[in-house]
Amino acid sequence: AAKCVLSAVQRTNLVTYSEQMDHAAWQKLDSGTGLAPVVTPNATIAPDGALTADRIVFDKGVGTTSTDQSILQSTMPTSVTGQPTCASIWLKSATSSNYVMRLDFSGQSSEGAGFLSVITVTPTWQRFEIRIASALDTTRRIHLRLRGTQSTDNFADIYAWGAQQENGAFATSYIPTVVSQVTRAADSASMTGVNFSSWYRADEGTFVVNAQNTTQTSAGFLASIYLDGSNYVGFGYRGPGNDPGTLYWRNGGVGVIVLAPTGYAAGTPHILAFSYKGSTGGYAASGSAVIDFVSTTQLPSVNSFYFRRTGAGFTLSLIPL
């Protein structure tokens, strides 16, 4: 059966008190006919199974102008000028009704698609996400609100949990915070010993990586089967000195280098597939023609599998034949 692993990049949750919307780190604002949101802490079970989700009642009144608002807003201005930023939060209705709300960043909507989202909060937990490709300044922060000119409902009674803002192009797994911002180290995983040998086939096999790679300043691979620095097969290369996506086959330091398949590009999601049998192999990316190759050496003896990433999130699927 396929073995699957989700790897996360290093990220910092820039929002403090990410599960405590009743805290002063979250402003409760109103204008026009709107009322300030009312927060009841620890009102229901959160997506992680703990009693930490807050209940929040929004009421913008019957006003229909842009100033008629009920707003919950993070107090942390956390974006980086010229860089991507994204925010996410878990929400569900506290009643049997759906509620139409607006999730956005403070600031200017000229930062492009994804800056705001008119969302429907249902009685099922959902994680909502918004993104900015390039922030205009450092003041972007999360807004959750009802607003007269945004086709939102006049009233909303919801649960909220797990707010996160991070500087990057996509949201990663949730990082809880309290008084301070928290950084999660990048994941690095490997299989060794019986965990590796119990499924690895030395005679033939296939590896598949679903990845969005980025060119890095230090060399490395998205994935590799490995014994030591002279005996390995690494593919999905990242780093200087060669094209991203290159495959290296090394047995005693000798072997073959296979350039990335046509159409492979750093920063674009791809499915990379590498197959092997004896001294022959095939390499392809996202529907490209398979590059068949023959190495001057047999597949090296290996005792471990590694997958690593720096600055790129990916899901890895290992499929032994």
TIMI-99342 format. One record per residue (C-alpha): residue number from 1; residue in three letters; z, x, y. Coordinates in nm, 3 decimals. Each point is the difference from the previous one (the first is absolute). Layout:
BEGIN
PT pos code      zz      xx      yy
PT NUM  ala       Z       X       Y
...
// end
This chain:
BEGIN
PT pos code      zz      xx      yy
PT   1  ala   0.000   0.000   0.000
PT   2  ala  -0.060   0.112   0.357
PT   3  lys   0.285   0.172   0.182
PT   4  cys   0.027  -0.097   0.367
PT   5  val   0.199   0.151   0.287
PT   6  leu   0.026  -0.096   0.366
PT   7  ser   0.046   0.298   0.233
PT   8  ala   0.121  -0.029   0.358
PT   9  val  -0.067   0.232   0.293
PT  10  gln   0.277   0.140   0.217
PT  11  arg   0.080  -0.257   0.265
PT  12  thr   0.276  -0.087   0.245
PT  13  asn   0.117  -0.354   0.064
PT  14  leu   0.030   0.007   0.377
PT  15  val   0.178  -0.336   0.020
PT  16  thr   0.380   0.018  -0.011
PT  17  tyr   0.213  -0.273  -0.159
PT  18  ser  -0.302  -0.105  -0.204
PT  19  glu   0.196  -0.273  -0.183
PT  20  gln   0.237  -0.103   0.280
PT  21  met  -0.194  -0.207   0.250
PT  22  asp   0.330  -0.125   0.144
PT  23  his   0.069   0.354   0.130
PT  24  ala  -0.060   0.096   0.364
PT  25  ala  -0.283   0.226  -0.123
PT  26  trp  -0.195  -0.325  -0.013
PT  27  gln  -0.048  -0.183   0.329
PT  28  lys  -0.001  -0.381   0.000
PT  29  leu  -0.213  -0.105   0.294
PT  30  asp  -0.124  -0.324   0.153
PT  31  ser  -0.215  -0.114   0.289
PT  32  gly  -0.143  -0.322   0.135
PT  33  thr   0.096  -0.293  -0.223
PT  34  gly   0.105   0.235  -0.281
PT  35  leu   0.348   0.074  -0.132
PT  36  ala   0.128   0.336  -0.123
PT  37  pro  -0.014   0.033  -0.382
PT  38  val   0.330  -0.066  -0.178
PT  39  val   0.078   0.238  -0.289
PT  40  thr   0.235  -0.069  -0.290
PT  41  pro   0.062   0.323  -0.195
PT  42  asn  -0.012   0.033  -0.380
PT  43  ala  -0.109  -0.359  -0.050
PT  44  thr  -0.202   0.030  -0.320
PT  45  ile  -0.114   0.234  -0.277
PT  46  ala  -0.249   0.262   0.120
PT  47  pro  -0.304   0.120  -0.197
PT  48  asp   0.209   0.286  -0.143
PT  49  gly   0.253  -0.246  -0.149
PT  50  ala   0.283   0.063   0.247
PT  51  leu   0.159  -0.254   0.236
PT  52  thr  -0.135   0.173   0.312
PT  53  ala  -0.279  -0.222   0.138
PT  54  asp   0.071  -0.157   0.339
PT  55  arg  -0.079  -0.356   0.107
PT  56  ile  -0.173  -0.027   0.338
PT  57  val  -0.071  -0.320   0.191
PT  58  phe  -0.274   0.019   0.265
PT  59  asp  -0.068  -0.274   0.255
PT  60  lys  -0.260   0.036   0.274
PT  61  gly   0.025  -0.359   0.112
PT  62  val  -0.302  -0.216   0.076
PT  63  gly  -0.153   0.234   0.259
PT  64  thr  -0.360   0.113  -0.050
PT  65  thr  -0.026   0.293   0.242
PT  66  ser   0.019   0.373  -0.074
PT  67  thr   0.351   0.012   0.148
PT  68  asp   0.144  -0.260  -0.238
PT  69  gln   0.146   0.225  -0.265
PT  70  ser   0.278   0.066  -0.251
PT  71  ile  -0.001   0.370  -0.097
PT  72  leu   0.173   0.238  -0.240
PT  73  gln  -0.077   0.356   0.105
PT  74  ser   0.098   0.345  -0.124
PT  75  thr   0.151   0.218   0.273
PT  76  met  -0.153   0.320  -0.141
PT  77  pro  -0.324   0.111   0.176
PT  78  thr  -0.138   0.216  -0.275
PT  79  ser  -0.378   0.046   0.012
PT  80  val  -0.178   0.331   0.063
PT  81  thr  -0.276   0.001   0.262
PT  82  gly  -0.342   0.027  -0.160
PT  83  gln   0.133  -0.036  -0.354
PT  84  pro  -0.003  -0.294  -0.244
PT  85  thr   0.313  -0.206  -0.046
PT  86  cys   0.083  -0.296  -0.219
PT  87  ala   0.284  -0.244  -0.042
PT  88  ser   0.109  -0.229  -0.280
PT  89  ile   0.270  -0.256  -0.068
PT  90  trp   0.096  -0.236  -0.283
PT  91  leu   0.014  -0.368   0.098
PT  92  lys   0.039  -0.338  -0.167
PT  93  ser   0.072  -0.354   0.115
PT  94  ala   0.363  -0.110  -0.009
PT  95  thr  -0.116  -0.358  -0.066
PT  96  ser  -0.270  -0.166  -0.208
PT  97  ser  -0.240   0.020   0.298
PT  98  asn  -0.252   0.265   0.100
PT  99  tyr   0.023   0.151   0.349
PT 100  val  -0.280   0.154   0.205
PT 101  met   0.124   0.297   0.199
PT 102  arg  -0.131   0.309   0.174
PT 103  leu   0.078   0.357  -0.113
PT 104  asp  -0.119   0.268   0.240
PT 105  phe   0.074   0.322   0.184
PT 106  ser   0.126   0.007   0.356
PT 107  gly  -0.266   0.130   0.238
PT 108  gln  -0.372  -0.044   0.037
PT 109  ser  -0.224  -0.181  -0.246
PT 110  ser  -0.288   0.233   0.094
PT 111  glu   0.117   0.227  -0.280
PT 112  gly  -0.223  -0.192  -0.237
PT 113  ala   0.006  -0.218  -0.309
PT 114  gly   0.331  -0.015  -0.179
PT 115  phe   0.205   0.024   0.320
PT 116  leu   0.122  -0.354  -0.056
PT 117  ser  -0.008  -0.256  -0.274
PT 118  val   0.058  -0.375   0.009
PT 119  ile   0.182  -0.048  -0.328
PT 120  thr   0.110  -0.288  -0.218
PT 121  val   0.355   0.041  -0.132
PT 122  thr   0.042  -0.194  -0.325
PT 123  pro   0.301  -0.066  -0.229
PT 124  thr  -0.106   0.310  -0.200
PT 125  trp   0.086   0.353   0.108
PT 126  gln  -0.299   0.182   0.149
PT 127  arg  -0.029   0.343   0.157
PT 128  phe  -0.206  -0.026   0.320
PT 129  glu  -0.164   0.306   0.156
PT 130  ile  -0.166   0.086   0.332
PT 131  arg  -0.177   0.322   0.096
PT 132  ile  -0.127   0.194   0.301
PT 133  ala  -0.273   0.260  -0.052
PT 134  ser   0.091   0.194   0.315
PT 135  ala   0.305  -0.082   0.212
PT 136  leu  -0.049   0.011   0.377
PT 137  asp   0.352   0.131   0.059
PT 138  thr   0.346   0.039  -0.154
PT 139  thr   0.135  -0.349   0.074
PT 140  arg  -0.139  -0.200  -0.295
PT 141  arg   0.268  -0.196  -0.188
PT 142  ile   0.023  -0.306  -0.221
PT 143  his  -0.014  -0.354   0.145
PT 144  leu   0.054  -0.309  -0.212
PT 145  arg  -0.040  -0.311   0.209
PT 146  leu  -0.116  -0.349   0.082
PT 147  arg  -0.226  -0.021   0.305
PT 148  gly  -0.161  -0.288   0.182
PT 149  thr  -0.353   0.143   0.012
PT 150  gln  -0.017   0.144  -0.353
PT 151  ser  -0.034  -0.318  -0.211
PT 152  thr   0.348   0.054  -0.143
PT 153  asp   0.244  -0.274  -0.091
PT 154  asn   0.258  -0.112   0.253
PT 155  phe   0.285   0.063  -0.244
PT 156  ala   0.059   0.229  -0.299
PT 157  asp   0.296   0.037  -0.236
PT 158  ile  -0.056   0.313  -0.211
PT 159  tyr   0.161   0.284  -0.194
PT 160  ala  -0.082   0.360   0.091
PT 161  trp   0.067   0.333  -0.165
PT 162  gly  -0.123   0.355  -0.028
PT 163  ala  -0.162   0.075   0.335
PT 164  gln  -0.188   0.327   0.016
PT 165  gln  -0.212   0.183   0.256
PT 166  glu  -0.163   0.329  -0.097
PT 167  asn  -0.251   0.233   0.156
PT 168  gly  -0.296  -0.014  -0.233
PT 169  ala  -0.306  -0.207  -0.082
PT 170  phe   0.160  -0.219  -0.268
PT 171  ala   0.339  -0.132  -0.101
PT 172  thr   0.191   0.176  -0.277
PT 173  ser   0.289  -0.112  -0.218
PT 174  tyr   0.306  -0.121   0.187
PT 175  ile   0.255   0.252   0.136
PT 176  pro   0.334  -0.164   0.094
PT 177  thr   0.174   0.115   0.318
PT 178  val   0.325  -0.065   0.184
PT 179  val   0.109   0.196   0.306
PT 180  ser  -0.270   0.269  -0.027
PT 181  gln  -0.365   0.029  -0.090
PT 182  val  -0.050   0.111  -0.361
PT 183  thr  -0.266   0.228  -0.148
PT 184  arg  -0.105  -0.031  -0.364
PT 185  ala  -0.137   0.320  -0.153
PT 186  ala  -0.344  -0.005  -0.156
PT 187  asp  -0.009  -0.084  -0.368
PT 188  ser  -0.099   0.272  -0.244
PT 189  ala  -0.015  -0.083  -0.367
PT 190  ser  -0.077   0.172  -0.326
PT 191  met   0.001  -0.056  -0.375
PT 192  thr   0.125   0.277  -0.225
PT 193  gly   0.133   0.042  -0.352
PT 194  val  -0.025  -0.295  -0.236
PT 195  asn  -0.075  -0.237   0.289
PT 196  phe  -0.328   0.188   0.036
PT 197  ser  -0.077   0.096  -0.358
PT 198  ser   0.066  -0.348  -0.138
PT 199  trp  -0.316  -0.139   0.158
PT 200  tyr  -0.216   0.295   0.107
PT 201  arg  -0.302   0.076  -0.219
PT 202  ala  -0.125   0.357   0.013
PT 203  asp  -0.332  -0.080  -0.171
PT 204  glu  -0.126  -0.262   0.245
PT 205  gly   0.121  -0.233   0.270
PT 206  thr  -0.053  -0.162   0.338
PT 207  phe   0.205   0.004   0.320
PT 208  val  -0.052  -0.251   0.280
PT 209  val   0.145   0.036   0.351
PT 210  asn  -0.016  -0.279   0.256
PT 211  ala   0.056   0.189   0.322
PT 212  gln  -0.050   0.039   0.370
PT 213  asn  -0.001   0.373   0.054
PT 214  thr   0.023   0.197   0.325
PT 215  thr  -0.097   0.360   0.064
PT 216  gln   0.314   0.215   0.021
PT 217  thr   0.087   0.342   0.135
PT 218  ser   0.134   0.115  -0.338
PT 219  ala  -0.192  -0.016  -0.326
PT 220  gly   0.087  -0.232  -0.284
PT 221  phe  -0.124  -0.278  -0.226
PT 222  leu   0.058  -0.371  -0.024
PT 223  ala   0.050   0.049  -0.373
PT 224  ser  -0.003   0.278  -0.258
PT 225  ile   0.071   0.079  -0.363
PT 226  tyr   0.174   0.332   0.010
PT 227  leu   0.150   0.298  -0.183
PT 228  asp   0.006   0.265   0.274
PT 229  gly  -0.203   0.128   0.295
PT 230  ser  -0.276   0.126  -0.231
PT 231  asn  -0.012  -0.291  -0.244
PT 232  tyr  -0.050  -0.347   0.140
PT 233  val  -0.247  -0.269   0.096
PT 234  gly   0.057  -0.135   0.349
PT 235  phe  -0.208  -0.263   0.175
PT 236  gly  -0.003  -0.187   0.328
PT 237  tyr   0.040   0.331   0.183
PT 238  arg   0.149  -0.010   0.347
PT 239  gly   0.028   0.288   0.241
PT 240  pro  -0.208   0.268   0.172
PT 241  gly  -0.269   0.212  -0.160
PT 242  asn  -0.194  -0.266  -0.189
PT 243  asp  -0.110  -0.361   0.015
PT 244  pro   0.270  -0.263  -0.051
PT 245  gly  -0.026  -0.147  -0.347
PT 246  thr  -0.113   0.318  -0.178
PT 247  leu   0.097   0.050  -0.367
PT 248  tyr   0.123   0.335  -0.135
PT 249  trp  -0.002   0.081  -0.377
PT 250  arg   0.183   0.321  -0.084
PT 251  asn   0.076   0.163  -0.338
PT 252  gly   0.143   0.349   0.040
PT 253  gly  -0.123  -0.011   0.359
PT 254  val  -0.360  -0.060  -0.109
PT 255  gly  -0.192  -0.325   0.002
PT 256  val  -0.198  -0.224   0.230
PT 257  ile   0.024  -0.153   0.347
PT 258  val  -0.157  -0.344   0.043
PT 259  leu  -0.056  -0.116   0.356
PT 260  ala   0.101  -0.350   0.100
PT 261  pro  -0.237  -0.278  -0.109
PT 262  thr  -0.252  -0.127   0.252
PT 263  gly   0.160  -0.242   0.244
PT 264  tyr   0.353   0.131  -0.035
PT 265  ala   0.168   0.047   0.338
PT 266  ala   0.353   0.080   0.113
PT 267  gly   0.181  -0.298   0.150
PT 268  thr  -0.203  -0.256  -0.195
PT 269  pro   0.140  -0.183  -0.304
PT 270  his  -0.164   0.114  -0.322
PT 271  ile   0.039  -0.030  -0.373
PT 272  leu  -0.036   0.346  -0.152
PT 273  ala  -0.069   0.027  -0.374
PT 274  phe   0.009   0.322  -0.205
PT 275  ser  -0.081   0.005  -0.372
PT 276  tyr   0.004   0.293  -0.240
PT 277  lys  -0.088   0.094  -0.356
PT 278  gly   0.008   0.360  -0.118
PT 279  ser  -0.173   0.205   0.269
PT 280  thr  -0.194  -0.292   0.148
PT 281  gly   0.099  -0.248   0.265
PT 282  gly  -0.106  -0.266   0.244
PT 283  tyr   0.113  -0.072   0.355
PT 284  ala  -0.072  -0.304   0.219
PT 285  ala   0.132  -0.184   0.306
PT 286  ser  -0.017  -0.370   0.088
PT 287  gly  -0.317  -0.088  -0.186
PT 288  ser  -0.186   0.325   0.072
PT 289  ala  -0.224   0.155  -0.262
PT 290  val   0.205   0.195  -0.254
PT 291  ile  -0.016   0.376   0.037
PT 292  asp  -0.024   0.139  -0.352
PT 293  phe   0.103   0.361  -0.039
PT 294  val   0.062   0.268  -0.262
PT 295  ser   0.270   0.261   0.051
PT 296  thr  -0.025   0.358  -0.118
PT 297  thr   0.342  -0.054  -0.158
PT 298  gln   0.169  -0.263  -0.211
PT 299  leu   0.246  -0.238   0.158
PT 300  pro   0.317   0.205   0.056
PT 301  ser   0.316  -0.061  -0.198
PT 302  val   0.232  -0.190   0.234
PT 303  asn   0.353  -0.136  -0.023
PT 304  ser   0.044  -0.217   0.308
PT 305  phe  -0.160  -0.239   0.241
PT 306  tyr   0.057   0.010   0.375
PT 307  phe  -0.100  -0.220   0.284
PT 308  arg   0.069   0.101   0.353
PT 309  arg  -0.097  -0.121   0.341
PT 310  thr   0.056   0.101   0.360
PT 311  gly  -0.094  -0.256   0.261
PT 312  ala  -0.183  -0.226  -0.243
PT 313  gly   0.133  -0.301  -0.186
PT 314  phe  -0.148  -0.081  -0.336
PT 315  thr   0.054  -0.178  -0.326
PT 316  leu  -0.067   0.204  -0.310
PT 317  ser  -0.110  -0.138  -0.336
PT 318  leu  -0.011   0.227  -0.304
PT 319  ile  -0.220  -0.127  -0.279
PT 320  pro  -0.004   0.207  -0.321
PT 321  leu  -0.286  -0.083  -0.235
// end
